[in-house]
Amino acid sequence: MKKVNLQQFLSFITCLLLIAAVSIRRDGKLLGYELHPSEMAPTAGAPGDTLRTLEDGTMVVNTTSLAGDIQGYAGAVPLEISLKDGVVTGVKALDNAETPGFFKRAGVLLDSWNGLPIDEALALEVDAISGATFTSNAIIGNVRRGLSFAASRAPQGASVWASFDLSAKALSGLLVALMAAILPLFIKNRRFRIAQQLLNIAVLGFWCGTFINYASLIGFMSNGINVVALLTPVILLITAFIYPLFGKKYYYCANVCPFGALQELTGRCVRYKIKLKPQTVKRLGQLRQGLWAVLMLCLWTGFWFDWIDYEPFSAFLFASASWVVIGIAIAFVALSTVIMRPYCQFVCPTGTLMKFAQGAWVKKSPSKKA
């Protein structure tokens, strides 16, 4: 790979600052640190907040400080666990940054421990909800950490590897992500590319729901990222933002992104393609840049944060995605039969951000070949 180009490095840092500004504007947090203390709730680490007893004897455990290292897809998922006479009487979700649709789907787990004594609740095996795996695992981890605290009246230290998901789904996603991150660097074969794209779509897309979009980027910037628990997303982030620093521009879009792969494979099914004039392609490219600038302005001003929920990537999680997102995804997949990867080429705000981070937006003056 090439050495890091100073221009690219500065573009990458600028990109980080842009997302950091949005995270601070929306969440008032940066990498998990609150930046507006006056607006914060009382410190969760205080004994009365972590564990309090109500008048009727109910003990309430707040997992905010106990399980800060346990992350969902967009950050911590703190809970309040109520126990009376050693039996779980309720689990309540506290404020979090998870996408509401996904959290609502995973939220059905909150009743799983009701009526169980602490020891049985700790031993209970609860399966993650398909389509909201990261959020589900965060809920399960918070409950276990809170129950352990309640059982011993002291926080239970956990090894960093305790949050590593060993389920078949998580390991499959990790394997496919590693394949996509490494093998295309060495294998230039059409059949292999098709096979890898099918795996990206089936495993990273539909099964695991793991991809990069604005919602995840802002969530990671606001809340930090548990590298062990979210190892697969970390690998995707490396291919999207670190690889280009060493000469592998557009690597994520070309070799990893499940929605890009779905459009490309759909396009292969139909030979006829609309031939766009160079001037039309140029104008559509300018429109994409303008759209990105407007959407970023919406984030910086706080005028419309919710647009990030309408990127079509989350349509892979169709059980949790809105019908609007699913409709947008279907429309672009259908259009890809006659125009190669139309969303990638002419719309994708996340792809434009990656392009910005790679310094590809700067026109280079011609230079002589070495």
KEKE-3310 file (N, C-alpha, C; in steps of 0.2 Angstrom, whole numbers, plus 5000, padded with zeros to 4 digits):
npx = (5004:5002:5011:5005:4996:4998:4988:4977:4976:4974:4961:4954:4955:4948:4935:4932:4931:4920:4910:4911:4907:4893:4889:4891:4882:4870:4869:4876:4887:4904:4913:4908:4909:4900:4897:4890:4888:4878:4866:4865:4859:4859:4874:4877:4885:4885:4881:4867:4861:4865:4860:4845:4832:4815:4800:4792:4801:4806:4820:4830:4840:4852:4860:4868:4881:4887:4887:4894:4903:4897:4890:4877:4872:4873:4878:4879:4866:4858:4849:4835:4833:4821:4819:4811:4811:4821:4817:4815:4805:4803:4810:4817:4819:4832:4836:4843:4854:4850:4843:4826:4817:4824:4827:4814:4810:4820:4816:4807:4813:4814:4804:4808:4814:4806:4798:4807:4819:4835:4846:4841:4837:4850:4855:4847:4846:4845:4839:4846:4836:4832:4838:4840:4852:4864:4858:4850:4859:4866:4856:4854:4867:4867:4857:4862:4874:4868:4860:4870:4877:4867:4866:4878:4880:4890:4899:4902:4917:4922:4930:4938:4935:4923:4912:4913:4905:4900:4891:4884:4879:4886:4900:4900:4897:4908:4918:4915:4916:4930:4935:4930:4938:4951:4953:4950:4961:4970:4965:4959:4946:4932:4922:4925:4922:4909:4904:4909:4901:4888:4889:4892:4879:4870:4875:4882:4872:4857:4857:4865:4864:4874:4883:4889:4883:4876:4869:4876:4889:4888:4883:4894:4903:4898:4896:4907:4916:4915:4927:4929:4916:4910:4917:4916:4909:4920:4930:4924:4924:4937:4941:4934:4938:4952:4959:4959:4968:4980:4980:4970:4957:4939:4937:4928:4916:4916:4920:4914:4902:4885:4874:4878:4883:4872:4865:4874:4874:4861:4861:4868:4859:4852:4855:4853:4857:4854:4862:4871:4874:4890:4890:4878:4881:4890:4883:4874:4882:4887:4874:4873:4884:4879:4867:4872:4879:4868:4861:4871:4871:4859:4861:4871:4864:4854:4842:4836:4838:4833:4834:4844:4839:4833:4841:4844:4851:4847:4836:4839:4837:4823:4812:4813:4814:4807:4793:4795:4809:4811:4804:4812:4824:4820:4816:4828:4836:4828:4830:4843:4844:4845:4853:4870:4873:4865:4861:4874:4881:4875:4868:4871:4874:4882:4892:4897:4903:4913:4921:4924:4932:4943:4949:4946:4938:4945:4952:4966:4981:4988:5001:5018:5021:5031)
npy = (4994:5012:5026:5036:5050:5067:5077:5068:5063:5075:5078:5067:5069:5081:5076:5068:5078:5085:5075:5074:5087:5086:5076:5082:5092:5086:5076:5081:5075:5067:5054:5047:5055:5067:5084:5094:5097:5104:5100:5087:5072:5068:5061:5045:5036:5038:5030:5031:5032:5021:5011:5010:5010:5008:5014:5003:4993:4988:4985:4995:4994:5003:5003:5011:5016:5004:4996:5003:4999:4991:4990:4995:4996:5009:5015:5015:5006:5008:5002:5000:4990:4982:4974:4964:4956:4948:4944:4947:4961:4969:4977:4991:5002:5015:5031:5031:5030:5022:5017:5021:5012:4999:4998:4996:4984:4975:4978:4969:4960:4964:4960:4947:4942:4944:4939:4930:4923:4930:4921:4912:4921:4926:4914:4912:4909:4920:4923:4933:4946:4944:4955:4965:4963:4969:4978:4970:4961:4970:4974:4962:4960:4971:4968:4956:4961:4971:4962:4954:4964:4967:4955:4954:4966:4974:4980:4970:4966:4964:4955:4962:4954:4948:4954:4949:4942:4926:4919:4910:4919:4931:4927:4922:4934:4941:4934:4935:4949:4950:4942:4950:4962:4958:4948:4953:4961:4953:4944:4944:4941:4937:4927:4925:4938:4939:4929:4934:4945:4940:4934:4946:4952:4942:4939:4950:4959:4955:4945:4949:4963:4973:4987:5002:5018:5034:5035:5025:5030:5043:5039:5031:5041:5049:5041:5033:5017:5000:4990:4977:4971:4976:4972:4968:4979:4988:4983:4986:5000:5002:4998:5007:5020:5020:5011:5019:5029:5023:5021:5014:5018:5020:5007:5001:5004:4997:4984:4979:4985:4980:4985:4991:4980:4973:4981:4980:4966:4964:4973:4965:4956:4961:4965:4976:4993:5010:5023:5035:5052:5060:5073:5073:5064:5071:5082:5075:5070:5083:5086:5077:5080:5093:5089:5082:5092:5100:5091:5089:5102:5102:5093:5100:5112:5107:5106:5096:5081:5068:5064:5055:5042:5038:5032:5019:5008:5001:4994:4981:4976:4972:4968:4978:4990:5005:5007:5016:5017:5004:5005:5015:5008:4997:5004:5009:4998:4992:5002:4999:4989:4995:5006:5006:5003:5015:5022:5022:5030:5042:5047:5043:5049:5044:5038:5049:5056:5048:5049:5062:5061:5054:5063:5064:5074:5085:5093:5087:5093:5090:5078:5073:5056:5045)
npz = (5000:4998:5005:5018:5012:5015:5012:5011:5024:5031:5026:5031:5045:5046:5042:5053:5063:5058:5060:5074:5078:5074:5083:5095:5094:5093:5103:5114:5118:5117:5112:5123:5134:5143:5138:5143:5158:5166:5161:5164:5172:5189:5196:5190:5197:5210:5226:5230:5218:5210:5217:5225:5238:5238:5247:5249:5250:5238:5229:5218:5204:5195:5180:5174:5178:5181:5169:5159:5150:5141:5126:5114:5097:5095:5106:5125:5134:5146:5160:5172:5185:5195:5210:5222:5238:5233:5220:5203:5198:5188:5173:5167:5153:5151:5145:5129:5115:5104:5088:5088:5082:5081:5094:5100:5095:5101:5113:5118:5126:5139:5148:5150:5162:5172:5188:5192:5203:5209:5207:5197:5187:5183:5178:5167:5150:5137:5121:5108:5099:5082:5070:5078:5085:5091:5100:5108:5114:5122:5131:5137:5143:5152:5161:5167:5172:5181:5190:5195:5203:5212:5219:5226:5231:5226:5213:5199:5193:5176:5163:5149:5138:5141:5134:5122:5108:5105:5097:5084:5073:5076:5075:5061:5055:5058:5052:5038:5037:5039:5028:5017:5020:5018:5007:4994:4992:4987:4978:4962:4955:4945:4949:4962:4967:4965:4974:4986:4987:4988:5000:5008:5006:5011:5024:5031:5028:5028:5038:5049:5050:5049:5045:5038:5041:5043:5055:5063:5063:5069:5081:5086:5088:5097:5108:5110:5106:5109:5107:5107:5109:5097:5086:5073:5066:5068:5060:5048:5048:5048:5035:5028:5031:5035:5026:5014:5017:5014:5000:4996:4990:4991:4995:5004:4999:4987:4990:5002:5007:5009:5003:4992:4985:4983:4974:4963:4960:4956:4945:4936:4932:4922:4905:4897:4899:4903:4894:4901:4897:4898:4902:4909:4919:4926:4931:4939:4948:4954:4960:4969:4978:4982:4988:4999:5006:5010:5018:5028:5033:5039:5050:5057:5061:5068:5063:5056:5061:5059:5046:5044:5048:5037:5027:5016:5020:5032:5028:5026:5038:5039:5047:5057:5051:5044:5033:5024:5022:5017:5005:4999:4997:4989:4978:4973:4971:4961:4951:4949:4939:4927:4928:4933:4950:4956:4968:4975:4966:4964:4975:4989:5005:5015:5008:5001:5012:5015:5004:5005:5016:5011:5003:4990:4985:4982:4968:4959:4952:4936:4935:4931:4927:4936)
capx = (5000:5005:5012:4999:4996:4996:4981:4971:4976:4970:4954:4952:4954:4942:4929:4931:4929:4913:4905:4911:4902:4886:4888:4890:4876:4864:4869:4880:4893:4909:4916:4905:4909:4895:4900:4885:4886:4872:4860:4866:4856:4864:4880:4875:4890:4883:4877:4860:4858:4866:4856:4841:4827:4809:4797:4789:4806:4808:4827:4831:4847:4853:4866:4872:4888:4889:4888:4895:4907:4893:4888:4873:4875:4875:4880:4876:4859:4857:4842:4834:4831:4818:4818:4808:4812:4826:4814:4814:4798:4803:4816:4815:4825:4833:4837:4849:4855:4849:4838:4820:4813:4827:4826:4807:4810:4824:4813:4802:4817:4814:4800:4810:4817:4801:4796:4813:4824:4841:4850:4838:4838:4857:4856:4843:4848:4840:4842:4845:4831:4835:4836:4842:4857:4868:4854:4848:4865:4867:4851:4855:4873:4865:4853:4866:4878:4864:4859:4877:4878:4862:4867:4884:4880:4896:4900:4906:4922:4921:4935:4936:4933:4917:4907:4914:4899:4902:4886:4885:4878:4892:4906:4899:4898:4916:4922:4913:4919:4937:4936:4929:4943:4957:4954:4950:4967:4975:4961:4955:4943:4925:4918:4926:4919:4901:4903:4910:4896:4883:4890:4890:4872:4866:4877:4882:4866:4851:4857:4868:4862:4880:4885:4891:4879:4877:4867:4881:4895:4886:4882:4900:4907:4894:4896:4913:4914:4917:4930:4928:4909:4908:4923:4914:4909:4926:4933:4921:4926:4944:4941:4930:4942:4959:4962:4960:4974:4986:4979:4964:4951:4932:4937:4922:4910:4917:4921:4911:4895:4880:4869:4882:4884:4865:4864:4878:4872:4855:4862:4871:4854:4849:4860:4852:4858:4854:4869:4870:4879:4895:4887:4872:4884:4894:4878:4871:4888:4886:4868:4875:4888:4874:4863:4876:4880:4862:4860:4876:4869:4853:4864:4875:4860:4849:4835:4833:4843:4830:4835:4849:4835:4830:4846:4841:4855:4843:4831:4841:4833:4816:4808:4813:4814:4801:4791:4798:4816:4811:4802:4818:4829:4817:4816:4835:4838:4825:4833:4850:4844:4846:4859:4874:4873:4863:4862:4881:4884:4872:4864:4873:4877:4888:4898:4900:4907:4919:4924:4927:4938:4948:4952:4944:4934:4950:4955:4973:4984:4991:5008:5021:5022:5038)
capy = (5000:5018:5029:5041:5057:5073:5079:5063:5063:5081:5077:5062:5073:5086:5072:5067:5085:5086:5071:5076:5093:5084:5072:5087:5096:5082:5072:5084:5070:5065:5048:5044:5060:5072:5090:5099:5095:5107:5097:5080:5069:5066:5056:5038:5032:5039:5024:5031:5031:5015:5006:5013:5006:5012:5013:4996:4988:4986:4988:4997:4994:5007:5000:5016:5016:4997:4993:5008:4996:4986:4994:4992:4998:5016:5017:5011:5004:5008:4999:5000:4983:4982:4968:4964:4950:4944:4942:4952:4963:4973:4979:4997:5005:5022:5035:5028:5033:5017:5019:5019:5006:4993:4997:4994:4977:4972:4979:4964:4956:4967:4956:4940:4940:4945:4934:4925:4925:4933:4916:4909:4926:4926:4908:4912:4910:4924:4924:4940:4947:4944:4961:4970:4959:4972:4981:4964:4959:4976:4973:4956:4961:4976:4964:4952:4965:4973:4957:4952:4969:4966:4949:4955:4973:4977:4979:4964:4967:4959:4955:4965:4949:4946:4956:4946:4938:4920:4916:4908:4924:4936:4924:4922:4941:4943:4930:4938:4955:4949:4940:4956:4966:4955:4944:4957:4964:4948:4940:4948:4936:4939:4923:4926:4944:4938:4925:4938:4950:4936:4934:4952:4953:4938:4938:4956:4963:4952:4941:4953:4970:4976:4991:5009:5023:5040:5034:5022:5035:5048:5035:5029:5047:5052:5036:5029:5011:4995:4987:4969:4970:4978:4971:4968:4986:4991:4981:4989:5006:5002:4997:5013:5026:5019:5009:5024:5033:5019:5021:5009:5022:5017:5000:4999:5004:4993:4977:4977:4987:4975:4988:4992:4973:4971:4984:4978:4960:4965:4976:4960:4952:4964:4967:4983:4999:5017:5026:5042:5056:5062:5079:5071:5060:5076:5086:5071:5071:5089:5086:5072:5084:5098:5086:5081:5099:5102:5086:5091:5108:5100:5091:5105:5117:5103:5107:5089:5075:5062:5061:5049:5036:5036:5029:5013:5002:4998:4990:4974:4974:4973:4967:4983:4996:5008:5005:5022:5015:4998:5007:5018:5003:4993:5008:5010:4991:4991:5006:4997:4985:4999:5010:5003:5006:5022:5025:5023:5035:5049:5049:5040:5053:5041:5037:5056:5058:5044:5052:5068:5059:5052:5069:5064:5080:5090:5091:5087:5096:5084:5078:5068:5050:5043)
capz = (5000:4997:5011:5019:5009:5020:5010:5013:5031:5034:5025:5036:5052:5045:5042:5060:5066:5055:5063:5081:5078:5074:5089:5101:5093:5094:5109:5119:5121:5113:5114:5129:5139:5143:5137:5146:5164:5169:5159:5165:5177:5195:5194:5191:5201:5217:5229:5230:5211:5207:5221:5230:5240:5239:5253:5250:5251:5232:5227:5211:5202:5189:5177:5170:5179:5181:5163:5154:5144:5137:5121:5109:5091:5095:5113:5130:5134:5153:5163:5179:5187:5201:5214:5229:5241:5229:5214:5198:5197:5182:5170:5163:5149:5152:5139:5126:5108:5099:5084:5091:5079:5083:5102:5101:5093:5106:5120:5121:5130:5145:5152:5151:5169:5178:5192:5193:5209:5206:5204:5191:5182:5181:5174:5161:5143:5133:5114:5105:5094:5075:5067:5083:5089:5096:5106:5112:5118:5127:5136:5141:5147:5157:5166:5170:5177:5187:5194:5199:5208:5217:5222:5230:5233:5224:5205:5197:5187:5170:5158:5143:5133:5143:5130:5115:5106:5102:5094:5077:5069:5077:5072:5054:5052:5059:5047:5032:5037:5038:5021:5013:5021:5016:5001:4988:4991:4984:4973:4957:4951:4945:4952:4969:4969:4966:4980:4992:4987:4990:5007:5011:5006:5015:5031:5034:5027:5030:5044:5055:5050:5050:5039:5040:5039:5047:5062:5067:5064:5074:5088:5089:5089:5103:5114:5110:5103:5113:5101:5108:5107:5091:5082:5066:5064:5068:5054:5042:5049:5045:5027:5025:5033:5036:5020:5009:5019:5011:4993:4994:4990:4989:4996:5008:4994:4981:4992:5008:5008:5007:4999:4985:4982:4981:4968:4958:4957:4953:4938:4932:4930:4916:4901:4895:4903:4901:4894:4903:4894:4902:4906:4914:4925:4930:4934:4945:4954:4957:4964:4975:4983:4985:4993:5005:5009:5013:5024:5034:5036:5043:5056:5061:5064:5072:5059:5054:5063:5058:5040:5044:5049:5030:5023:5014:5022:5037:5025:5027:5044:5037:5052:5061:5047:5042:5026:5019:5021:5013:4999:4996:4995:4984:4972:4970:4968:4954:4946:4947:4934:4921:4929:4938:4957:4956:4974:4976:4961:4963:4981:4995:5009:5018:5003:5000:5018:5014:4998:5008:5021:5007:4999:4983:4983:4979:4961:4959:4946:4933:4937:4927:4929:4938)
cpx = (5004:5006:5006:5001:4994:4989:4976:4971:4972:4963:4951:4950:4948:4936:4927:4928:4922:4908:4905:4907:4895:4884:4887:4884:4870:4863:4872:4885:4898:4913:4914:4905:4904:4899:4895:4883:4880:4866:4860:4861:4861:4868:4877:4879:4889:4879:4870:4857:4859:4861:4852:4835:4821:4806:4794:4794:4809:4815:4828:4838:4848:4860:4870:4879:4891:4891:4890:4900:4903:4889:4883:4876:4877:4877:4878:4869:4858:4850:4841:4830:4827:4817:4815:4808:4816:4823:4813:4807:4798:4810:4814:4821:4825:4835:4844:4849:4853:4843:4831:4817:4817:4827:4819:4807:4814:4820:4809:4806:4816:4809:4803:4812:4812:4799:4801:4817:4831:4845:4848:4838:4845:4858:4852:4846:4843:4843:4841:4840:4834:4833:4838:4847:4861:4864:4852:4853:4867:4862:4852:4861:4871:4862:4858:4871:4874:4862:4865:4878:4873:4863:4873:4884:4887:4897:4904:4911:4922:4927:4933:4933:4926:4911:4908:4908:4901:4897:4887:4884:4884:4898:4906:4900:4905:4920:4921:4917:4927:4939:4935:4935:4950:4958:4954:4956:4972:4971:4957:4952:4935:4921:4919:4922:4912:4900:4904:4904:4889:4883:4889:4883:4868:4868:4878:4876:4860:4852:4860:4866:4868:4883:4886:4886:4879:4875:4872:4887:4894:4886:4889:4904:4904:4896:4902:4911:4918:4920:4929:4921:4907:4914:4922:4913:4915:4930:4930:4923:4933:4945:4938:4935:4950:4962:4963:4966:4980:4984:4974:4957:4945:4932:4931:4916:4910:4917:4917:4904:4890:4875:4872:4882:4877:4863:4868:4876:4865:4856:4865:4865:4851:4854:4859:4853:4857:4860:4868:4876:4884:4893:4882:4876:4887:4888:4875:4876:4888:4880:4869:4879:4883:4870:4866:4877:4874:4860:4865:4874:4863:4855:4867:4870:4855:4842:4832:4838:4840:4831:4840:4845:4832:4835:4844:4845:4851:4837:4833:4838:4826:4811:4807:4812:4807:4799:4793:4805:4816:4809:4808:4823:4826:4818:4823:4838:4834:4828:4840:4850:4846:4852:4863:4875:4871:4863:4869:4883:4882:4868:4868:4877:4883:4894:4901:4905:4913:4924:4928:4933:4944:4952:4950:4940:4939:4953:4962:4975:4988:4999:5012:5022:5030:5041)
cpy = (5006:5021:5034:5048:5062:5075:5075:5063:5069:5081:5072:5065:5078:5082:5070:5073:5086:5082:5072:5082:5091:5080:5077:5091:5092:5079:5076:5080:5069:5059:5045:5049:5066:5079:5096:5097:5097:5103:5089:5078:5069:5061:5049:5034:5033:5033:5025:5031:5024:5010:5010:5009:5010:5010:5006:4991:4986:4989:4989:4998:4998:5005:5005:5016:5009:4994:4998:5005:4992:4991:4991:4995:5005:5019:5013:5011:5003:5006:5001:4993:4983:4975:4968:4957:4945:4942:4948:4954:4967:4976:4985:5000:5012:5025:5032:5031:5028:5019:5016:5012:4999:4992:4994:4986:4973:4973:4974:4959:4958:4963:4949:4938:4941:4939:4929:4928:4927:4927:4913:4914:4926:4920:4907:4913:4913:4925:4931:4940:4948:4951:4967:4967:4963:4975:4975:4962:4964:4975:4967:4957:4966:4972:4960:4956:4968:4968:4954:4957:4968:4960:4950:4961:4977:4976:4973:4966:4962:4960:4959:4961:4946:4948:4954:4941:4932:4916:4915:4914:4929:4933:4924:4929:4943:4940:4933:4945:4955:4947:4946:4961:4964:4952:4948:4960:4960:4944:4944:4943:4937:4934:4924:4933:4943:4934:4929:4943:4947:4936:4940:4954:4949:4938:4945:4960:4960:4948:4945:4960:4974:4980:4998:5014:5029:5039:5030:5026:5040:5045:5033:5035:5050:5047:5032:5022:5006:4990:4980:4968:4971:4977:4971:4975:4990:4989:4985:4997:5007:5002:5004:5019:5025:5016:5014:5029:5030:5017:5016:5013:5018:5010:4998:4999:4999:4985:4975:4979:4983:4978:4989:4985:4971:4974:4982:4971:4960:4968:4970:4956:4954:4967:4974:4988:5005:5020:5033:5046:5059:5069:5078:5068:5066:5080:5082:5071:5077:5089:5082:5077:5090:5095:5084:5087:5101:5098:5088:5097:5107:5097:5096:5110:5113:5104:5101:5084:5069:5059:5055:5042:5034:5033:5022:5007:4998:4994:4983:4971:4975:4973:4973:4990:4998:5006:5010:5019:5009:5000:5011:5013:4999:4998:5009:5003:4990:4995:5003:4992:4988:5004:5007:5007:5013:5025:5027:5029:5042:5051:5048:5046:5050:5040:5044:5058:5054:5047:5058:5066:5057:5057:5069:5070:5085:5088:5092:5090:5090:5084:5072:5061:5048:5038)
cpz = (5000:5004:5012:5016:5014:5018:5012:5021:5034:5032:5030:5043:5051:5045:5049:5064:5064:5059:5071:5082:5079:5080:5095:5100:5095:5101:5115:5122:5115:5116:5121:5135:5138:5143:5140:5153:5167:5167:5160:5171:5183:5193:5195:5196:5208:5220:5228:5223:5208:5211:5226:5232:5241:5245:5254:5250:5244:5231:5220:5209:5196:5186:5173:5171:5180:5175:5157:5148:5140:5132:5116:5103:5091:5101:5118:5131:5142:5155:5170:5181:5194:5204:5220:5232:5237:5222:5210:5197:5191:5179:5165:5159:5151:5146:5136:5119:5102:5095:5087:5088:5081:5090:5103:5100:5098:5113:5123:5126:5137:5150:5153:5158:5174:5181:5194:5199:5205:5203:5198:5185:5179:5176:5168:5155:5139:5126:5112:5100:5087:5072:5072:5088:5094:5102:5110:5117:5123:5132:5140:5146:5153:5163:5170:5175:5183:5192:5198:5204:5214:5221:5227:5233:5231:5217:5204:5191:5182:5166:5152:5137:5135:5138:5123:5114:5103:5099:5087:5072:5070:5074:5064:5051:5053:5053:5040:5031:5036:5031:5016:5014:5019:5009:4995:4987:4987:4978:4969:4953:4951:4949:4960:4971:4969:4972:4986:4992:4990:4998:5011:5012:5012:5023:5034:5034:5031:5037:5050:5055:5051:5044:5042:5037:5044:5054:5066:5068:5069:5081:5091:5091:5096:5109:5115:5107:5107:5107:5101:5106:5100:5086:5075:5063:5064:5062:5048:5042:5046:5038:5024:5026:5033:5029:5015:5011:5016:5004:4991:4994:4988:4991:4999:5003:4989:4983:4998:5008:5005:5002:4992:4982:4979:4974:4962:4955:4954:4946:4934:4929:4923:4911:4899:4900:4900:4900:4895:4899:4899:4906:4911:4920:4929:4934:4940:4950:4958:4962:4970:4980:4986:4990:5000:5009:5013:5019:5030:5037:5041:5050:5060:5064:5068:5069:5058:5055:5060:5051:5039:5045:5042:5025:5022:5017:5027:5034:5025:5033:5044:5042:5057:5057:5045:5035:5021:5017:5016:5006:4995:4993:4989:4977:4969:4968:4962:4949:4944:4941:4927:4922:4935:4945:4958:4962:4976:4972:4962:4970:4987:4999:5013:5014:5001:5006:5017:5009:5001:5012:5017:5003:4992:4980:4980:4973:4961:4952:4943:4934:4932:4930:4931:4933)
residu = (MET:LYS:LYS:VAL:ASN:LEU:GLN:GLN:PHE:LEU:SER:PHE:ILE:THR:CYS:LEU:LEU:LEU:ILE:ALA:ALA:VAL:SER:ILE:ARG:ARG:ASP:GLY:LYS:LEU:LEU:GLY:TYR:GLU:LEU:HIS:PRO:SER:GLU:MET:ALA:PRO:THR:ALA:GLY:ALA:PRO:GLY:ASP:THR:LEU:ARG:THR:LEU:GLU:ASP:GLY:THR:MET:VAL:VAL:ASN:THR:THR:SER:LEU:ALA:GLY:ASP:ILE:GLN:GLY:TYR:ALA:GLY:ALA:VAL:PRO:LEU:GLU:ILE:SER:LEU:LYS:ASP:GLY:VAL:VAL:THR:GLY:VAL:LYS:ALA:LEU:ASP:ASN:ALA:GLU:THR:PRO:GLY:PHE:PHE:LYS:ARG:ALA:GLY:VAL:LEU:LEU:ASP:SER:TRP:ASN:GLY:LEU:PRO:ILE:ASP:GLU:ALA:LEU:ALA:LEU:GLU:VAL:ASP:ALA:ILE:SER:GLY:ALA:THR:PHE:THR:SER:ASN:ALA:ILE:ILE:GLY:ASN:VAL:ARG:ARG:GLY:LEU:SER:PHE:ALA:ALA:SER:ARG:ALA:PRO:GLN:GLY:ALA:SER:VAL:TRP:ALA:SER:PHE:ASP:LEU:SER:ALA:LYS:ALA:LEU:SER:GLY:LEU:LEU:VAL:ALA:LEU:MET:ALA:ALA:ILE:LEU:PRO:LEU:PHE:ILE:LYS:ASN:ARG:ARG:PHE:ARG:ILE:ALA:GLN:GLN:LEU:LEU:ASN:ILE:ALA:VAL:LEU:GLY:PHE:TRP:CYS:GLY:THR:PHE:ILE:ASN:TYR:ALA:SER:LEU:ILE:GLY:PHE:MET:SER:ASN:GLY:ILE:ASN:VAL:VAL:ALA:LEU:LEU:THR:PRO:VAL:ILE:LEU:LEU:ILE:THR:ALA:PHE:ILE:TYR:PRO:LEU:PHE:GLY:LYS:LYS:TYR:TYR:TYR:CYS:ALA:ASN:VAL:CYS:PRO:PHE:GLY:ALA:LEU:GLN:GLU:LEU:THR:GLY:ARG:CYS:VAL:ARG:TYR:LYS:ILE:LYS:LEU:LYS:PRO:GLN:THR:VAL:LYS:ARG:LEU:GLY:GLN:LEU:ARG:GLN:GLY:LEU:TRP:ALA:VAL:LEU:MET:LEU:CYS:LEU:TRP:THR:GLY:PHE:TRP:PHE:ASP:TRP:ILE:ASP:TYR:GLU:PRO:PHE:SER:ALA:PHE:LEU:PHE:ALA:SER:ALA:SER:TRP:VAL:VAL:ILE:GLY:ILE:ALA:ILE:ALA:PHE:VAL:ALA:LEU:SER:THR:VAL:ILE:MET:ARG:PRO:TYR:CYS:GLN:PHE:VAL:CYS:PRO:THR:GLY:THR:LEU:MET:LYS:PHE:ALA:GLN:GLY:ALA:TRP:VAL:LYS:LYS:SER:PRO:SER:LYS:LYS:ALA)
# end
